[in-house]
């Protein structure tokens, strides 16, 4: 016969062991919901407090925490939203919004490398520029979406009570300077160039793929913003 709960857990109070464990159970569940709300405040707004709590309850039941550190438990909610077997209100938008907010959490916890400086770039001989390659910093994520998720997040943070938007392509780079998170929307040419550079393409090849009519001074402004934001860790020639 298996031992009873009372036999396994010793009680030092008048409160029965099962009741003590119940308090811990519900307190820990509340703690997990708080952690998910910290990681996904905008998802909580989009679903409403009650809807978000129902989503969290499902996530906690199907994907319980297995680690003492809860910093990365929020990934469970994103994985659940990506799983097409489960019904989530406004599924497509919530999936995209959750991916965006989780990327911010990843960037916040990522181990930063020393960022490439503008002075380092200025020391590169002009004849070597076409062959240089860049290494992205670990504290950077490019998030592409079928919804304007960054605009929605910004509206929420400005207390504008945004509603679920219509579909529209968007790309945003999320990056960190020190412990400050920043978000920069990217037009399609910027998105394409940065994506090619992050993939390790030589600068000359990446620039050749830009749409006709893209002007040099415009590209230089992009680079200045990207380097100033710490998006690149190193440059190689």
Secondary structure, DSSP 8 states (H G I E B T S, - for coil): ----HHHHS---SSS-HHHHHHHHHHHHHHHHHHHHHHH-HHHHHHHHHHHHHHHHHHHHHHS---SS--TTTTHHHHHHHH-TTS--TTHHHHHHHHHHHHHHHHHHHS-------HHHHHTS-GGGGGG-EEEE-TTEEEEEEEE-HHHHHHHHHTT-------EEEEEEEEEEETTEEEEEE--HHHHHHHHHHHTT--HHHHHHTS-TT--HHHHHHHHHHHHHTT-EEEEE-
